Amino acid sequence: MEQHAPFSSLLPPPQIESIVHAWLQDDMPSHFDVGGHVVGNEIKSAQLLMKSPGVLAGLPFFQKVFDVCGGCTIQWEDVSIEGTMMDASGSNKVLLATVTGPVSHLLRGERTALNTLSRCSGVATLSYQCKQIAERHNWKGMVAGTRKTTPGFRLVEKYGLLVGGCATHRLDLSQMVMLKDNHIWSAGSITKAVKKAATVAGFTQKIEVECQSLDEAIEAAEAGAHIVMLDNFEPQQLKEDAKKLKEMYPHVIVEASGGITMDSMSDYFDENVDVISQGKLTQGYDCIDFSLKILH
């Protein structure tokens, strides 16, 4: 059976395969796999176990690692559904799948596959917890990640955000225009930066501006920004300025960002705040523990 991964159709197979090839090359850059020579190519099976609690995420990447290693098949258990909070801890390990193939291939892909699953599930778990907090407070906005991703691992971490129930924010530099302080200073003003961006962004891309005050936010909205980020505001000031901004420009999306964590995010919930973004979702997550054990 295939893995239960509702978001897997988002991932283009050629792109994932290219990324996985790079991961495996990074883990084994020379030509010889001495450990593989030791164990040989006898067909063996290994069990994938989840060993700590968290949200399961990253199954398509785990699958693709062993597809690329070659000669391996994966039998997924019915419980292996991405987005599910698993109660795995201590002796209560959860069997997720059985991987079968030449034992040298199993061990060649083992650590790369587990690293990916562990980190993707870590992002999904933290995202899920933040989403739960928003729902408990009946806040209708979106919790989002940022572009603070691990180089070479962006796709996995962004995927984990989605599985956990949060928004990805922009996927990369070219998905949306974000004008930050350095852009503003270089262009000369918020208005100049927005107007110049609009000449090439056309009607297909939104423009967001990072603002440090209500005056800057008003200038950005007046210049044509679609999204205004109120950056590093204290919660009360944020709510007051978001209300004023929405009254003047109800169509503008208001994002709160800057030092917000899972512990402090509820202080920023407000009907005039549409998005709360957190770099911690892809920069400060705990990894979930998995193992792949060869059956004797």
C-alpha positions as a Markdown table, in Angstrom:
| # | Residue | x | y | z |
|---|---|---|---|---|
| 1 | Met | 0.0 | 0.0 | 0.0 |
| 2 | Glu | 1.1 | 3.6 | -0.5 |
| 3 | Gln | 1.8 | 5.9 | 2.4 |
| 4 | His | -1.1 | 8.0 | 3.6 |
| 5 | Ala | 0.2 | 11.4 | 2.7 |
| 6 | Pro | -2.6 | 13.9 | 1.8 |
| 7 | Phe | -0.1 | 16.6 | 0.6 |
| 8 | Ser | 2.1 | 14.3 | -1.4 |
| 9 | Ser | 0.6 | 15.4 | -4.7 |
| 10 | Leu | 2.2 | 18.8 | -4.1 |
| 11 | Leu | 5.7 | 17.3 | -4.5 |
| 12 | Pro | 6.9 | 17.0 | -8.1 |
| 13 | Pro | 8.7 | 13.5 | -8.4 |
| 14 | Pro | 11.6 | 14.8 | -10.5 |
| 15 | Gln | 12.3 | 17.5 | -7.9 |
| 16 | Ile | 12.2 | 15.2 | -4.9 |
| 17 | Glu | 14.4 | 12.7 | -6.7 |
| 18 | Ser | 17.0 | 15.3 | -7.5 |
| 19 | Ile | 17.0 | 16.5 | -3.9 |
| 20 | Val | 17.3 | 12.9 | -2.5 |
| 21 | His | 20.2 | 12.2 | -4.9 |
| 22 | Ala | 22.0 | 15.2 | -3.5 |
| 23 | Trp | 21.3 | 14.1 | 0.1 |
| 24 | Leu | 22.7 | 10.6 | -0.5 |
| 25 | Gln | 25.7 | 12.0 | -2.4 |
| 26 | Asp | 26.4 | 14.3 | 0.6 |
| 27 | Asp | 26.3 | 11.3 | 3.0 |
| 28 | Met | 28.5 | 9.1 | 0.8 |
| 29 | Pro | 30.6 | 11.3 | -1.4 |
| 30 | Ser | 33.3 | 8.7 | -2.3 |
| 31 | His | 32.9 | 5.7 | -4.5 |
| 32 | Phe | 33.0 | 2.9 | -2.0 |
| 33 | Asp | 30.5 | 1.8 | 0.7 |
| 34 | Val | 32.6 | -0.4 | 2.9 |
| 35 | Gly | 29.7 | -0.9 | 5.4 |
| 36 | Gly | 27.6 | -2.1 | 2.5 |
| 37 | His | 30.3 | -4.5 | 1.5 |
| 38 | Val | 30.3 | -6.0 | 5.0 |
| 39 | Val | 26.6 | -6.8 | 5.0 |
| 40 | Gly | 26.2 | -7.7 | 1.4 |
| 41 | Asn | 23.1 | -7.8 | -0.8 |
| 42 | Glu | 21.0 | -10.5 | 0.9 |
| 43 | Ile | 17.3 | -9.5 | 1.0 |
| 44 | Lys | 16.3 | -8.3 | 4.5 |
| 45 | Ser | 13.5 | -6.5 | 6.1 |
| 46 | Ala | 13.6 | -3.6 | 8.5 |
| 47 | Gln | 10.9 | -2.1 | 10.7 |
| 48 | Leu | 10.4 | 1.7 | 10.8 |
| 49 | Leu | 9.5 | 2.7 | 14.4 |
| 50 | Met | 8.4 | 6.0 | 15.9 |
| 51 | Lys | 9.9 | 6.3 | 19.3 |
| 52 | Ser | 8.8 | 9.7 | 20.6 |
| 53 | Pro | 5.4 | 11.6 | 20.5 |
| 54 | Gly | 4.7 | 13.9 | 17.7 |
| 55 | Val | 3.0 | 14.6 | 14.4 |
| 56 | Leu | 4.0 | 12.2 | 11.7 |
| 57 | Ala | 5.2 | 14.0 | 8.5 |
| 58 | Gly | 7.7 | 13.4 | 5.7 |
| 59 | Leu | 6.6 | 10.0 | 4.4 |
| 60 | Pro | 7.1 | 10.9 | 0.7 |
| 61 | Phe | 10.7 | 11.8 | 1.3 |
| 62 | Phe | 11.3 | 8.6 | 3.3 |
| 63 | Gln | 9.8 | 6.6 | 0.4 |
| 64 | Lys | 11.8 | 8.4 | -2.2 |
| 65 | Val | 15.1 | 7.7 | -0.4 |
| 66 | Phe | 14.6 | 4.0 | -0.7 |
| 67 | Asp | 13.3 | 4.4 | -4.3 |
| 68 | Val | 16.5 | 6.0 | -5.2 |
| 69 | Cys | 18.6 | 3.4 | -3.3 |
| 70 | Gly | 17.0 | 0.8 | -5.6 |
| 71 | Gly | 15.5 | -2.6 | -5.1 |
| 72 | Cys | 13.6 | -1.6 | -2.0 |
| 73 | Thr | 9.9 | -1.8 | -1.2 |
| 74 | Ile | 7.9 | -0.3 | 1.7 |
| 75 | Gln | 4.8 | -1.7 | 3.3 |
| 76 | Trp | 3.1 | 1.0 | 5.2 |
| 77 | Glu | 0.9 | 0.3 | 8.2 |
| 78 | Asp | -2.6 | 1.7 | 8.3 |
| 79 | Val | -1.7 | 4.0 | 11.2 |
| 80 | Ser | 0.9 | 5.8 | 9.0 |
| 81 | Ile | -1.2 | 8.8 | 8.2 |
| 82 | Glu | 0.5 | 12.2 | 7.9 |
| 83 | Gly | -0.8 | 14.9 | 10.2 |
| 84 | Thr | -1.6 | 12.3 | 12.9 |
| 85 | Met | -0.4 | 13.0 | 16.5 |
| 86 | Met | 1.2 | 9.8 | 17.5 |
| 87 | Asp | 1.5 | 8.8 | 21.2 |
| 88 | Ala | 4.9 | 7.1 | 20.9 |
| 89 | Ser | 7.2 | 7.0 | 23.9 |
| 90 | Gly | 9.3 | 4.7 | 26.0 |
| 91 | Ser | 8.3 | 1.1 | 25.4 |
| 92 | Asn | 5.3 | 2.3 | 23.4 |
| 93 | Lys | 6.9 | 2.4 | 20.0 |
| 94 | Val | 4.7 | 2.7 | 16.9 |
| 95 | Leu | 5.3 | 0.5 | 13.9 |
| 96 | Leu | 4.9 | 2.6 | 10.8 |
| 97 | Ala | 6.3 | 0.5 | 8.0 |
| 98 | Thr | 8.4 | -2.5 | 6.9 |
| 99 | Val | 11.2 | -1.8 | 4.4 |
| 100 | Thr | 12.4 | -4.8 | 2.3 |
| 101 | Gly | 15.4 | -4.9 | 0.0 |
| 102 | Pro | 19.1 | -5.7 | -0.3 |
| 103 | Val | 20.5 | -5.1 | 3.2 |
| 104 | Ser | 23.3 | -2.9 | 1.9 |
| 105 | His | 20.7 | -0.6 | 0.2 |
| 106 | Leu | 18.6 | -0.5 | 3.4 |
| 107 | Leu | 21.6 | 0.7 | 5.4 |
| 108 | Arg | 22.7 | 3.1 | 2.7 |
| 109 | Gly | 19.4 | 5.0 | 2.9 |
| 110 | Glu | 18.7 | 4.5 | 6.6 |
| 111 | Arg | 20.2 | 7.6 | 8.1 |
| 112 | Thr | 19.2 | 10.0 | 5.4 |
| 113 | Ala | 15.6 | 8.7 | 5.4 |
| 114 | Leu | 15.4 | 8.9 | 9.2 |
| 115 | Asn | 17.0 | 12.4 | 9.4 |
| 116 | Thr | 14.4 | 13.6 | 6.9 |
| 117 | Leu | 11.4 | 12.0 | 8.7 |
| 118 | Ser | 12.7 | 13.2 | 12.1 |
| 119 | Arg | 13.0 | 16.9 | 11.0 |
| 120 | Cys | 9.8 | 17.0 | 8.9 |
| 121 | Ser | 7.9 | 15.6 | 11.8 |
| 122 | Gly | 9.5 | 18.1 | 14.2 |
| 123 | Val | 8.3 | 21.0 | 12.1 |
| 124 | Ala | 4.8 | 19.5 | 11.8 |
| 125 | Thr | 4.6 | 18.9 | 15.5 |
| 126 | Leu | 5.5 | 22.5 | 16.5 |
| 127 | Ser | 3.1 | 23.7 | 13.7 |
| 128 | Tyr | 0.3 | 21.5 | 15.0 |
| 129 | Gln | 0.8 | 22.8 | 18.6 |
| 130 | Cys | 0.6 | 26.4 | 17.4 |
| 131 | Lys | -2.5 | 25.7 | 15.3 |
| 132 | Gln | -4.1 | 24.2 | 18.4 |
| 133 | Ile | -3.4 | 27.3 | 20.4 |
| 134 | Ala | -5.0 | 29.5 | 17.8 |
| 135 | Glu | -8.1 | 27.3 | 17.7 |
| 136 | Arg | -8.4 | 27.3 | 21.5 |
| 137 | His | -8.5 | 31.1 | 21.4 |
| 138 | Asn | -10.9 | 31.1 | 18.5 |
| 139 | Trp | -8.5 | 33.2 | 16.5 |
| 140 | Lys | -9.4 | 33.0 | 12.8 |
| 141 | Gly | -6.1 | 34.1 | 11.3 |
| 142 | Met | -3.2 | 32.0 | 9.9 |
| 143 | Val | -0.1 | 30.9 | 11.7 |
| 144 | Ala | 2.8 | 30.9 | 9.2 |
| 145 | Gly | 6.4 | 30.0 | 9.0 |
| 146 | Thr | 9.1 | 32.2 | 7.4 |
| 147 | Arg | 12.0 | 31.8 | 5.0 |
| 148 | Lys | 14.3 | 30.9 | 7.9 |
| 149 | Thr | 14.7 | 27.4 | 6.6 |
| 150 | Thr | 17.7 | 25.1 | 6.5 |
| 151 | Pro | 19.6 | 25.4 | 3.2 |
| 152 | Gly | 19.0 | 22.3 | 1.1 |
| 153 | Phe | 16.1 | 21.3 | 3.3 |
| 154 | Arg | 13.5 | 24.0 | 2.5 |
| 155 | Leu | 11.1 | 21.8 | 0.7 |
| 156 | Val | 10.9 | 19.4 | 3.7 |
| 157 | Glu | 10.4 | 22.1 | 6.3 |
| 158 | Lys | 7.8 | 23.9 | 4.2 |
| 159 | Tyr | 6.0 | 20.6 | 3.7 |
| 160 | Gly | 6.1 | 20.0 | 7.5 |
| 161 | Leu | 4.4 | 23.3 | 8.1 |
| 162 | Leu | 1.5 | 22.3 | 5.8 |
| 163 | Val | 1.1 | 18.8 | 7.4 |
| 164 | Gly | 1.0 | 20.5 | 10.9 |
| 165 | Gly | -1.7 | 22.9 | 9.8 |
| 166 | Cys | 0.2 | 26.1 | 9.3 |
| 167 | Ala | 0.8 | 28.3 | 6.3 |
| 168 | Thr | 4.2 | 28.1 | 4.5 |
| 169 | His | 4.5 | 31.9 | 3.9 |
| 170 | Arg | 6.4 | 32.5 | 0.7 |
| 171 | Leu | 8.2 | 29.4 | -0.5 |
| 172 | Asp | 11.2 | 31.2 | -1.9 |
| 173 | Leu | 12.4 | 34.6 | -3.1 |
| 174 | Ser | 10.4 | 34.4 | -6.3 |
| 175 | Gln | 7.0 | 33.4 | -5.0 |
| 176 | Met | 6.1 | 36.7 | -3.5 |
| 177 | Val | 7.7 | 40.1 | -3.2 |
| 178 | Met | 8.8 | 41.0 | 0.3 |
| 179 | Leu | 10.4 | 44.4 | 0.8 |
| 180 | Lys | 12.4 | 44.5 | 4.1 |
| 181 | Asp | 14.4 | 47.2 | 5.7 |
| 182 | Asn | 17.4 | 46.7 | 3.5 |
| 183 | His | 15.3 | 47.0 | 0.4 |
| 184 | Ile | 13.7 | 50.2 | 1.6 |
| 185 | Trp | 17.0 | 51.8 | 2.6 |
| 186 | Ser | 18.5 | 50.8 | -0.8 |
| 187 | Ala | 15.5 | 52.1 | -2.8 |
| 188 | Gly | 15.3 | 55.4 | -0.8 |
| 189 | Ser | 11.7 | 55.0 | 0.5 |
| 190 | Ile | 8.9 | 52.6 | 1.0 |
| 191 | Thr | 6.9 | 54.2 | -1.8 |
| 192 | Lys | 9.8 | 54.0 | -4.3 |
| 193 | Ala | 10.4 | 50.4 | -3.4 |
| 194 | Val | 6.8 | 49.3 | -3.8 |
| 195 | Lys | 6.3 | 51.2 | -7.0 |
| 196 | Lys | 9.4 | 49.7 | -8.6 |
| 197 | Ala | 8.4 | 46.2 | -7.5 |
| 198 | Ala | 5.0 | 46.7 | -8.9 |
| 199 | Thr | 6.4 | 47.4 | -12.4 |
| 200 | Val | 7.7 | 43.8 | -12.7 |
| 201 | Ala | 5.4 | 41.9 | -10.3 |
| 202 | Gly | 2.4 | 42.7 | -12.4 |
| 203 | Phe | -0.9 | 41.3 | -11.3 |
| 204 | Thr | 0.3 | 37.8 | -10.4 |
| 205 | Gln | 2.4 | 38.5 | -7.3 |
| 206 | Lys | 1.5 | 40.1 | -4.0 |
| 207 | Ile | 3.8 | 42.7 | -2.5 |
| 208 | Glu | 4.5 | 42.7 | 1.2 |
| 209 | Val | 6.4 | 45.4 | 3.1 |
| 210 | Glu | 8.1 | 45.1 | 6.5 |
| 211 | Cys | 7.1 | 48.1 | 8.6 |
| 212 | Gln | 8.4 | 49.4 | 12.0 |
| 213 | Ser | 5.6 | 51.9 | 12.7 |
| 214 | Leu | 2.0 | 52.8 | 11.8 |
| 215 | Asp | 3.2 | 55.6 | 9.6 |
| 216 | Glu | 5.4 | 53.2 | 7.5 |
| 217 | Ala | 2.4 | 50.8 | 7.3 |
| 218 | Ile | 0.2 | 53.6 | 6.0 |
| 219 | Glu | 2.8 | 54.6 | 3.4 |
| 220 | Ala | 3.1 | 51.0 | 2.3 |
| 221 | Ala | -0.6 | 50.5 | 1.9 |
| 222 | Glu | -1.0 | 53.8 | 0.1 |
| 223 | Ala | 1.8 | 52.8 | -2.3 |
| 224 | Gly | -0.1 | 49.6 | -3.2 |
| 225 | Ala | 1.3 | 46.9 | -0.9 |
| 226 | His | -1.1 | 44.0 | -0.5 |
| 227 | Ile | 0.4 | 42.8 | 2.8 |
| 228 | Val | 1.8 | 44.9 | 5.6 |
| 229 | Met | 4.0 | 43.3 | 8.2 |
| 230 | Leu | 4.0 | 45.0 | 11.6 |
| 231 | Asp | 7.5 | 43.9 | 12.7 |
| 232 | Asn | 8.7 | 43.7 | 16.3 |
| 233 | Phe | 5.6 | 45.5 | 17.8 |
| 234 | Glu | 4.6 | 45.1 | 21.4 |
| 235 | Pro | 1.2 | 43.2 | 21.5 |
| 236 | Gln | -0.9 | 46.2 | 22.7 |
| 237 | Gln | 0.6 | 48.5 | 20.2 |
| 238 | Leu | 0.2 | 46.0 | 17.5 |
| 239 | Lys | -3.5 | 45.6 | 18.1 |
| 240 | Glu | -4.1 | 49.4 | 18.2 |
| 241 | Asp | -2.2 | 50.0 | 15.0 |
| 242 | Ala | -3.7 | 47.0 | 13.2 |
| 243 | Lys | -7.2 | 48.3 | 14.0 |
| 244 | Lys | -6.3 | 51.8 | 12.6 |
| 245 | Leu | -4.7 | 50.3 | 9.5 |
| 246 | Lys | -7.7 | 48.0 | 8.8 |
| 247 | Glu | -10.1 | 50.9 | 9.2 |
| 248 | Met | -8.2 | 52.9 | 6.6 |
| 249 | Tyr | -7.3 | 49.9 | 4.3 |
| 250 | Pro | -9.6 | 47.0 | 5.0 |
| 251 | His | -8.3 | 45.1 | 1.9 |
| 252 | Val | -4.7 | 45.0 | 3.2 |
| 253 | Ile | -3.5 | 41.8 | 4.9 |
| 254 | Val | -1.9 | 42.5 | 8.3 |
| 255 | Glu | 0.9 | 40.3 | 9.5 |
| 256 | Ala | 2.5 | 40.3 | 12.9 |
| 257 | Ser | 6.1 | 39.1 | 13.1 |
| 258 | Gly | 9.3 | 39.5 | 15.0 |
| 259 | Gly | 10.3 | 37.4 | 18.1 |
| 260 | Ile | 6.9 | 35.7 | 18.4 |
| 261 | Thr | 7.0 | 32.2 | 19.8 |
| 262 | Met | 4.5 | 29.5 | 20.6 |
| 263 | Asp | 4.5 | 30.8 | 24.2 |
| 264 | Ser | 3.8 | 34.4 | 23.3 |
| 265 | Met | 1.7 | 34.1 | 20.2 |
| 266 | Ser | -1.6 | 34.3 | 22.0 |
| 267 | Asp | -0.8 | 37.8 | 23.2 |
| 268 | Tyr | -0.9 | 38.9 | 19.5 |
| 269 | Phe | -4.3 | 37.3 | 18.6 |
| 270 | Asp | -6.7 | 40.0 | 17.4 |
| 271 | Glu | -9.5 | 40.2 | 14.8 |
| 272 | Asn | -7.5 | 42.8 | 12.8 |
| 273 | Val | -4.4 | 40.6 | 12.6 |
| 274 | Asp | -4.6 | 38.1 | 9.7 |
| 275 | Val | -1.3 | 36.3 | 9.9 |
| 276 | Ile | 1.2 | 35.6 | 12.7 |
| 277 | Ser | 4.6 | 34.4 | 11.4 |
| 278 | Gln | 7.2 | 32.6 | 13.4 |
| 279 | Gly | 10.8 | 31.8 | 12.4 |
| 280 | Lys | 10.9 | 29.3 | 15.2 |
| 281 | Leu | 8.6 | 26.9 | 13.3 |
| 282 | Thr | 11.5 | 26.1 | 11.0 |
| 283 | Gln | 14.4 | 27.2 | 13.2 |
| 284 | Gly | 13.6 | 26.1 | 16.7 |
| 285 | Tyr | 11.8 | 22.8 | 16.4 |
| 286 | Asp | 12.6 | 19.6 | 18.3 |
| 287 | Cys | 13.3 | 16.5 | 16.2 |
| 288 | Ile | 11.1 | 13.4 | 16.6 |
| 289 | Asp | 12.8 | 10.1 | 17.3 |
| 290 | Phe | 12.6 | 7.3 | 14.7 |
| 291 | Ser | 14.6 | 4.1 | 14.1 |
| 292 | Leu | 14.9 | 1.5 | 11.4 |
| 293 | Lys | 15.8 | -1.9 | 12.7 |
| 294 | Ile | 16.8 | -4.9 | 10.6 |
| 295 | Leu | 14.8 | -8.0 | 11.5 |
| 296 | His | 16.9 | -11.0 | 12.5 |
